[in-house]
Amino acid sequence: MAQTISPALARRIALAAQGFGRRPTARTHAETDASLGIRQAGTVQAGIRQPDSSRPGTAQRRTTQPRTIQPGIRQLDALVQRLGLLQIDSVNVFERSHYMPAFSRLGSYDKAQLDRLTYGSTARLTEYWAHEASFLPLEAWPLFRWRMQDFRNRHAGDAGHWANANQPMLDWLRAELVANGPMPASAIEHDANKRSGPWWGWSEVKTGLEVLFRWGDVVSAGRQRFERVYALPEQAMPRTLLDRAVSREDAHRELVSRSARAHGIGTAKDLTDYFRLKTEPTLVAIRELEESGELVRVEVPGWGRNAAPGDAWLHRDARLPRRIDAATVLSPFDPVVWERARAERMFGFRYRIEIYTPEPKRVFGYYVLPVLLGDTIVGRVDLKNDRQNGVLQVQAAWAEPGAPADTAEQLASVLRETADWQGLGEIVVAPRGNLADGLAAEVAAS
């Protein structure tokens, strides 16, 4: 009989697997270095007195509490390895989506450090269609060769596909990269480079490069001002990686394993969605991972149909924390909320992004970020970054039913940290939403 995991514990397991509740300290900094084979001279700790929670009623003993530090490239790299990917999105009304998960989990950090992971000779991340367009660890790229081949086969079988009528353009683009090395689409000059293509108004050059990117014939060599730089695989990746062959079955098993680690606990649908896999090969991989002991089948009340108990799989290495101490805002493209049905099942939080909704029909706002306090999503805020005037604009603020009484106070602190991270000196709260008045008062008081 499957073990039963309560919904509350499942929620904490999921958040812990996603890296919440452990902001970097001098101690975790050293632990991360050790895991990467790096030695340090020492760490700085401040002694404080705390109760020994493992022995109730005993006298207090002296412990050491590591001081919080700004996360660096080691912590950022470790986080991406934990998550498996960072979704990319072009909307920049507040902050580009791939920068947000690290802030939500680690606190304020230097975005240039994350940029260092994505381009240059020391890059540890690349890009591909993993969930959507995503940064992912460089060594994960071969796990998607089957997807590259599927794109190629699908396009070849569609007589009306752009690629079948534009083979000379594809050949020319390859030749340009051979001759000139990595380049963004805007740097490639050609008389066919007109914005008349059917894909989001892309130029013919951009369309061709994206076809080759899907096929794996070109790869990302980083970004310049957020524009993808395209390269031939041998120009941007080590030979050992290019020579690595992974079967479709092995790739699915590894991707489901990574999905399960990133979830901590999840349904078959959850594990399928993380890397946008198909159901049948995912179920095969789940069975194999369950047989090997990596996954453990459990039941979670309310996770089945009609609120009945539902099957889920717990990763053997998942932490089962008693509490999660989180206080942050989440990107609309954060793994915690990007699968809307999972977010509703886990948090009772119905979330729809309203960027593409006409303004008169928007309920909560244009770029609305969920507010996570502890292990609960307690509200949402519509944020805009007024970079020119140095203002964080809160265009609307909403509390969820049952939100704690101190939600406005805690959110004001979160927004102060958010503004500081963005280099903004002022927070302005518009009078829209059931949390706006209380939040405005707390922001003014702070």
C-alpha positions in Angstrom: 0.0 0.0 0.0 1.3 3.4 -1.0 2.4 5.8 1.8 0.2 8.8 2.3 1.8 12.3 2.1 -0.4 15.1 3.4 -1.0 18.1 1.0 0.8 20.4 3.4 3.9 18.2 3.5 3.8 17.7 -0.3 3.8 21.5 -0.7 6.9 21.8 1.6 8.6 19.0 -0.2 8.0 20.7 -3.5 9.3 24.1 -2.4 12.4 22.5 -0.8 13.2 20.7 -4.0 12.9 24.0 -5.8 15.6 25.5 -3.5 13.4 27.6 -1.2 14.1 28.1 2.5 17.9 28.0 2.1 19.3 31.4 1.3 23.1 31.4 0.9 25.2 31.9 4.0 28.9 31.7 4.7 28.4 28.0 5.6 26.5 27.1 2.5 29.0 29.0 0.4 31.7 26.8 1.7 29.6 23.6 1.2 28.9 24.6 -2.4 32.6 25.2 -3.0 33.4 21.8 -1.5 31.0 20.1 -3.8 32.7 21.8 -6.7 36.1 20.8 -5.5 37.1 24.3 -4.4 39.0 25.0 -1.2 38.6 28.2 0.9 40.6 29.6 3.7 37.6 29.8 6.0 34.2 31.3 6.6 32.8 34.0 8.8 30.3 33.1 11.4 28.6 35.0 14.3 27.9 33.2 17.5 24.3 33.4 18.9 22.4 31.5 21.5 19.5 29.3 20.5 17.4 26.6 22.1 18.2 23.0 21.3 15.1 22.1 19.4 16.1 18.5 19.3 15.8 18.2 23.1 12.8 20.1 24.4 13.1 21.5 28.0 17.0 21.4 28.0 19.1 24.4 28.7 20.1 26.6 25.8 23.4 25.9 24.2 25.7 28.1 22.2 25.5 27.5 18.4 26.9 29.3 15.4 24.6 31.0 12.9 26.2 31.6 9.5 25.8 35.1 8.2 23.8 35.7 5.1 25.9 36.7 2.0 25.2 37.7 -1.5 25.1 34.6 -3.7 27.8 34.3 -6.3 28.4 32.3 -9.5 28.8 29.1 -7.5 25.4 29.4 -5.9 23.8 30.4 -9.1 25.3 27.5 -11.0 24.2 25.1 -8.2 20.6 26.5 -8.4 20.4 26.0 -12.1 21.7 22.4 -11.7 18.9 21.9 -9.1 16.1 23.4 -11.2 17.4 21.9 -14.5 16.5 25.0 -16.5 15.5 28.6 -16.5 12.6 29.6 -18.8 13.3 32.6 -21.1 10.7 35.2 -21.9 11.1 38.5 -23.7 8.7 40.5 -21.5 10.7 43.1 -19.6 8.1 45.2 -18.0 9.5 44.3 -14.5 12.5 41.9 -15.1 13.3 39.2 -17.6 12.0 35.9 -16.4 15.3 33.9 -16.3 16.7 36.3 -13.7 13.8 36.0 -11.3 14.0 32.4 -10.0 17.5 33.0 -8.5 16.3 36.2 -6.8 13.2 34.4 -5.4 15.3 31.7 -3.9 18.6 33.3 -3.1 17.8 36.9 -2.6 19.6 39.9 -4.1 22.4 39.0 -6.4 24.5 40.5 -9.3 22.8 39.6 -12.6 26.2 39.8 -14.3 27.2 36.7 -12.4 24.3 34.8 -14.0 25.2 36.2 -17.4 28.7 34.8 -16.9 27.1 31.3 -16.9 25.4 31.9 -20.2 28.1 33.1 -22.5 31.8 33.2 -23.1 34.6 30.7 -22.7 33.5 29.7 -19.2 29.7 29.3 -20.0 28.1 26.5 -18.2 24.6 27.0 -19.6 23.2 26.8 -23.2 19.8 27.2 -24.6 17.2 24.9 -26.1 13.5 24.1 -26.2 13.4 22.3 -22.9 10.1 23.5 -21.2 9.7 26.5 -23.5 12.8 28.3 -24.7 15.2 27.8 -21.7 18.7 28.1 -20.4 19.8 24.7 -19.3 23.1 23.1 -18.1 25.5 22.6 -21.0 25.8 18.9 -20.4 22.0 18.5 -20.7 22.0 19.5 -24.4 22.6 15.9 -25.8 19.5 14.8 -23.8 17.4 16.7 -26.4 18.8 15.2 -29.6 15.6 13.1 -30.0 13.6 16.4 -29.9 15.9 17.9 -32.5 15.4 14.9 -34.8 11.6 15.1 -34.2 11.6 18.7 -35.3 13.6 17.8 -38.4 11.3 14.9 -39.3 8.2 17.0 -38.7 9.4 19.8 -40.9 10.5 17.4 -43.7 7.1 15.7 -43.7 5.3 19.1 -44.1 5.4 20.1 -47.7 4.3 23.6 -46.8 6.8 24.2 -44.1 9.1 27.2 -44.6 12.3 25.1 -44.5 11.3 23.0 -47.5 11.0 26.1 -49.7 14.1 27.8 -48.4 17.0 25.3 -48.5 19.3 27.8 -50.2 18.8 30.2 -47.3 19.6 27.5 -44.8 22.8 26.6 -46.7 23.8 30.2 -46.9 23.3 30.7 -43.1 25.5 27.8 -42.3 28.2 29.2 -44.7 28.0 32.6 -43.0 28.6 31.0 -39.6 31.5 29.0 -41.0 33.0 32.1 -42.4 32.3 34.6 -39.6 31.9 32.6 -36.4 29.0 33.2 -33.9 26.6 36.0 -34.8 23.2 37.3 -33.9 20.5 37.4 -36.6 20.8 41.2 -36.8 24.5 41.0 -37.8 23.8 38.9 -40.8 23.2 41.0 -43.9 21.3 39.6 -46.9 18.8 41.0 -49.4 16.2 38.4 -48.2 16.4 39.7 -44.7 12.9 41.3 -44.7 10.4 41.1 -41.9 7.9 39.3 -44.0 8.0 35.8 -42.6 5.0 34.2 -40.9 6.7 33.5 -37.5 6.0 36.6 -35.3 7.1 38.9 -38.0 10.6 37.5 -38.0 13.0 38.2 -40.9 13.9 35.4 -43.3 17.3 35.2 -41.7 15.9 34.9 -38.2 13.4 32.3 -39.3 16.1 30.2 -40.9 18.3 30.4 -37.9 15.5 29.3 -35.6 14.8 26.3 -37.9 18.5 25.3 -37.7 18.4 25.9 -33.9 15.5 23.5 -33.5 17.3 20.9 -35.5 20.5 21.3 -33.5 22.4 22.4 -36.6 23.2 25.7 -34.8 23.3 26.4 -31.1 23.3 29.4 -28.8 26.6 31.0 -28.0 25.0 33.4 -25.4 23.1 36.6 -25.9 23.9 40.2 -26.6 21.4 42.7 -25.3 19.1 39.7 -25.0 19.5 38.8 -28.7 20.5 35.2 -29.2 23.9 34.7 -30.7 23.9 31.7 -33.1 26.9 29.4 -33.7 27.7 26.1 -35.2 27.8 23.4 -32.5 31.6 23.0 -32.9 32.1 26.7 -32.4 30.4 26.8 -29.0 30.5 23.3 -27.4 33.3 20.9 -26.4 33.9 18.0 -28.7 33.2 15.5 -25.9 29.7 16.8 -25.6 29.0 16.8 -29.4 30.2 13.2 -29.6 28.0 12.0 -26.7 25.2 9.8 -28.1 22.1 9.3 -25.9 19.2 7.0 -27.0 15.7 8.3 -26.9 14.9 5.9 -24.0 17.9 6.9 -21.9 17.3 10.6 -22.5 13.7 10.3 -21.4 14.7 8.3 -18.3 17.3 11.0 -17.4 14.9 13.9 -18.0 12.2 12.3 -15.9 14.8 11.8 -13.2 15.8 15.4 -13.3 12.1 16.5 -13.4 11.5 14.4 -10.3 14.4 15.9 -8.4 13.2 19.4 -9.3 9.7 18.6 -8.2 10.5 16.6 -5.0 7.1 15.1 -5.4 4.8 15.1 -8.4 2.1 13.4 -10.4 2.9 11.7 -13.7 1.5 14.8 -15.5 3.8 17.0 -13.4 6.8 15.0 -14.3 5.8 15.0 -18.0 5.3 18.7 -18.2 8.6 19.9 -16.8 10.5 19.1 -20.0 7.4 18.9 -22.2 7.6 15.2 -22.7 5.0 12.8 -24.1 2.9 10.8 -21.7 3.8 7.3 -22.8 7.6 7.5 -22.7 7.3 9.4 -19.4 5.2 6.5 -17.8 7.8 4.0 -19.1 10.6 6.0 -17.5 8.6 6.4 -14.2 8.2 2.6 -14.0 11.9 2.1 -14.6 12.9 4.7 -12.0 10.4 3.2 -9.5 11.9 -0.3 -10.0 15.4 1.1 -9.4 14.2 2.7 -6.2 14.8 6.3 -7.3 11.1 7.1 -7.3 8.6 6.0 -4.6 4.9 5.9 -5.3 2.8 7.7 -2.7 -0.7 9.1 -2.4 -1.6 12.7 -1.7 -5.2 13.4 -0.6 -6.9 15.8 -3.0 -4.5 15.2 -5.8 -6.7 12.8 -7.7 -9.9 13.4 -9.7 -12.7 15.1 -7.8 -10.4 15.8 -4.9 -9.8 12.1 -4.2 -6.4 10.8 -3.2 -4.1 10.7 -6.2 -0.9 8.9 -7.1 2.3 10.8 -7.0 6.0 10.0 -7.0 8.4 11.0 -4.3 12.1 11.3 -5.2 14.2 9.3 -2.8 16.5 12.3 -2.1 13.7 14.7 -1.5 13.8 16.6 1.8 10.7 16.5 4.0 11.0 19.8 5.9 8.9 20.8 8.9 8.6 24.3 7.6 9.7 26.6 4.7 10.8 30.1 5.5 10.2 31.9 2.2 9.2 35.5 1.6 9.4 36.6 -2.1 7.6 37.2 -5.3 7.7 34.7 -8.2 8.0 35.1 -11.9 4.9 34.1 -13.9 7.4 31.6 -15.6 8.8 30.2 -12.3 8.6 26.3 -12.2 6.5 26.6 -9.0 3.6 28.2 -10.9 4.2 27.6 -14.6 2.0 24.5 -14.7 -1.2 26.3 -13.6 -3.1 23.1 -12.7 -0.3 22.1 -10.3 -0.2 25.5 -8.7 -4.0 25.3 -8.1 -3.7 21.8 -6.7 -0.8 22.6 -4.4 -1.6 26.1 -3.3 -5.3 26.6 -4.0 -4.0 29.4 -6.3 -5.7 30.0 -9.6 -3.3 31.8 -11.8 -3.6 33.2 -15.3 -1.2 35.6 -16.8 -3.1 38.5 -18.4 -0.4 40.1 -20.7 -2.4 39.1 -23.8 -5.8 40.0 -22.2 -7.2 43.4 -23.3 -6.9 45.8 -20.5 -10.6 46.3 -19.8 -10.9 42.5 -19.3 -7.9 42.1 -16.9 -8.8 41.0 -13.4 -5.5 41.5 -11.5 -3.2 43.4 -13.9 -0.7 43.2 -16.7 2.4 41.5 -15.2 1.2 39.9 -12.0 3.7 38.1 -9.8 2.5 35.6 -7.1 3.5 36.4 -3.5 5.0 33.4 -1.6 5.2 33.7 2.2 6.2 30.6 4.1 4.8 27.7 2.1 1.7 29.5 0.9 0.9 31.8 -2.0 -0.9 34.6 -0.2 -1.3 37.3 -2.9 -0.3 38.8 -6.2 1.2 42.1 -7.3 1.3 43.8 -10.7 4.8 45.2 -10.9 6.4 47.6 -13.3 10.1 48.7 -13.3 10.3 52.4 -14.1 14.0 52.4 -14.8 14.2 55.9 -16.1 12.8 57.4 -12.8 14.2 54.8 -10.4 10.7 53.7 -9.3 9.2 50.3 -8.6 5.6 50.8 -9.5 3.1 48.5 -7.8 0.2 48.9 -10.2 -2.1 46.6 -8.2 -1.9 44.5 -5.0 -4.2 41.6 -4.1 -4.4 39.3 -1.1 -5.7 35.8 -1.4 -8.6 34.6 0.8 -7.2 33.6 4.2 -3.9 35.6 3.7 -2.2 36.3 7.1 -2.9 39.5 8.8 0.7 40.7 8.4 0.7 40.1 4.6 1.0 43.8 3.7 3.9 44.2 6.2 5.8 41.2 4.9 5.2 42.1 1.3 6.5 45.7 1.9 9.8 44.2 3.1 9.9 41.9 0.1 9.3 44.8 -2.3 12.0 46.9 -0.6 14.5 44.1 -1.2 13.2 43.8 -4.8 13.6 47.5 -5.4 17.1 47.4 -4.0 18.0 44.5 -6.2 16.8 46.5 -9.2 18.6 49.6 -8.1 15.4 51.5 -7.6 15.1 54.2 -4.9 11.3 54.5 -4.5 8.2 52.3 -4.3 4.9 53.7 -5.5 1.7 51.8 -4.7 -1.4 52.5 -6.9 -4.8 52.3 -5.2 -5.9 49.1 -7.0 -6.6 45.8 -5.3 -7.8 44.7 -1.9 -4.2 44.8 -0.5 -3.2 48.2 -1.9 -4.2 50.5 0.9 -2.5 48.3 3.6 0.6 47.9 1.4 0.8 51.6 0.7 0.7 52.3 4.4 3.4 49.7 5.2 5.7 51.0 2.4 5.3 54.6 3.7 6.1 53.5 7.2 9.2 51.6 6.2 
